[in-house]
């Protein structure tokens, strides 16, 4: 078994002291670049995490802004469409009214022409009736007395 005597204790303390000295020297000389790299990465990662969070928030804000702009653009499109539909309805109504006016004018003109044709026909018929009546009277007057009319 191991006895703890003064020599062994000195060796333990000396070994521990030597270990701690080597740890400090090697840690500062050999391990310093490694630890610096680790700390630097940690700092970058922490900064990247904050930057990532800021970028996410900015992305959400831009998404909301874009959503609102799209909604506004859709509403403006609907307003424009409704305006054009109303304009087309008004134009169709005015074209319909113009066509109705032209049809009414054509109807009145046609009625006038028919009235003129009727009046002309009636006057021509009256003349023809007068001629026939004159012819009939002249034939009756010129007819011999013995002949019977049927």
C-alpha positions in Angstrom: 0.0 0.0 0.0 1.0 3.5 -0.4 2.3 5.3 2.6 2.0 9.0 2.9 5.2 10.2 4.1 6.9 13.5 3.6 8.8 12.5 0.5 5.6 11.3 -1.1 3.8 14.5 -0.1 6.5 16.6 -1.6 6.3 14.6 -4.8 2.5 15.1 -4.9 2.8 18.8 -4.3 5.7 19.2 -6.7 3.8 17.2 -9.4 0.7 19.3 -8.8 2.7 22.5 -9.0 4.5 21.4 -12.1 1.2 20.4 -13.7 -0.4 23.8 -12.9 2.6 25.6 -14.2 2.6 23.6 -17.4 -1.1 24.1 -17.7 -0.7 27.8 -17.4 2.3 28.0 -19.8 0.8 25.7 -22.4 -2.6 27.2 -22.1 -1.2 30.7 -22.8 1.3 29.6 -25.5 -0.2 26.6 -27.3 -3.9 26.8 -26.4 -4.3 30.6 -26.7 -4.8 30.6 -30.5 -7.3 27.8 -30.1 -9.2 29.5 -27.3 -9.1 32.8 -29.2 -10.7 31.1 -32.2 -13.3 29.5 -30.0 -14.1 32.8 -28.3 -14.1 34.6 -31.7 -16.6 32.1 -33.1 -18.7 32.4 -30.0 -18.8 36.2 -30.5 -19.6 35.9 -34.2 -22.3 33.3 -33.4 -23.8 35.5 -30.7 -23.7 38.5 -33.1 -25.1 36.3 -35.9 -27.9 35.2 -33.6 -28.8 38.8 -32.9 -28.4 39.7 -36.6 -30.6 36.8 -37.5 -33.3 37.8 -35.1 -33.1 41.4 -36.4 -33.3 40.1 -40.0 -36.3 37.9 -39.1 -38.1 40.9 -37.5 -37.2 43.0 -40.6 -38.5 40.2 -42.8 -41.8 40.1 -40.9 -42.1 43.8 -41.1 -41.5 43.8 -44.8 -43.9 40.9 -45.3 -46.6 42.9 -43.5 -45.8 46.0 -45.5 -45.9 44.0 -48.7 -49.2 42.4 -47.7 -50.7 45.9 -47.1 -49.4 47.2 -50.4 -50.8 44.2 -52.2 -54.2 44.7 -50.5 -54.1 48.4 -51.4 -53.3 47.6 -55.0 -56.1 45.1 -55.1 -58.5 47.7 -53.8 -57.3 50.2 -56.2 -57.7 47.7 -59.0 -61.3 47.0 -57.9 -62.0 50.8 -57.8 -60.6 51.2 -61.3 -62.6 48.2 -62.6 -65.8 49.5 -61.0 -65.2 52.9 -62.5 -64.6 51.4 -66.0 -67.7 49.2 -65.6 -69.8 52.3 -64.7 -68.3 54.2 -67.6 -69.1 51.4 -70.0 -72.7 51.2 -68.6 -73.1 55.0 -69.1 -71.7 54.8 -72.6 -74.0 51.8 -73.4 -77.0 53.8 -72.0 -76.1 56.8 -74.2 -75.7 54.6 -77.2 -79.0 53.0 -76.5 -80.7 56.4 -76.1 -79.1 57.6 -79.4 -80.3 54.5 -81.2 -83.8 54.9 -79.7 -83.8 58.6 -80.9 -82.7 57.6 -84.4 -85.4 54.8 -84.4 -88.0 57.3 -83.3 -86.9 59.8 -86.0 -86.9 57.0 -88.7 -90.4 56.0 -87.5 -91.7 59.5 -87.7 -90.1 60.0 -91.2 -91.6 56.7 -92.3 -95.1 57.7 -90.9 -94.8 61.0 -92.8 -93.9 59.3 -96.0 -96.8 56.9 -95.6 -99.1 59.8 -94.9 -97.9 61.5 -98.0 -98.2 58.3 -100.1 -101.7 57.8 -98.6 -102.8 61.4 -99.4 -101.4 61.1 -102.9 -103.1 57.7 -103.4 -106.4 59.1 -102.1 -106.2 62.1 -104.4 -105.3 59.9 -107.3 -108.2 57.6 -106.5 -110.5 60.6 -106.2 -109.4 61.7 -109.7 -109.8 58.1 -111.0 -113.3 57.9 -109.3 -114.2 61.2 -111.0 -113.0 59.9 -114.3 -114.9 56.7 -113.9 -118.0 58.5 -112.8 -117.8 60.8 -115.8 -117.2 57.9 -118.1 -120.1 56.0 -116.5 -122.5 59.0 -116.8 -121.4 59.7 -120.4 -122.1 56.0 -121.3 -125.4 56.1 -119.6 -126.4 59.3 -121.4 -125.2 57.9 -124.7 -126.9 54.6 -124.3 -129.7 53.7 -126.6 -133.2 53.7 -124.9 -134.0 50.1 -125.7 -131.1 48.5 -124.0 -131.5 47.2 -120.5 -128.7 47.5 -118.0 -128.0 44.6 -115.8 
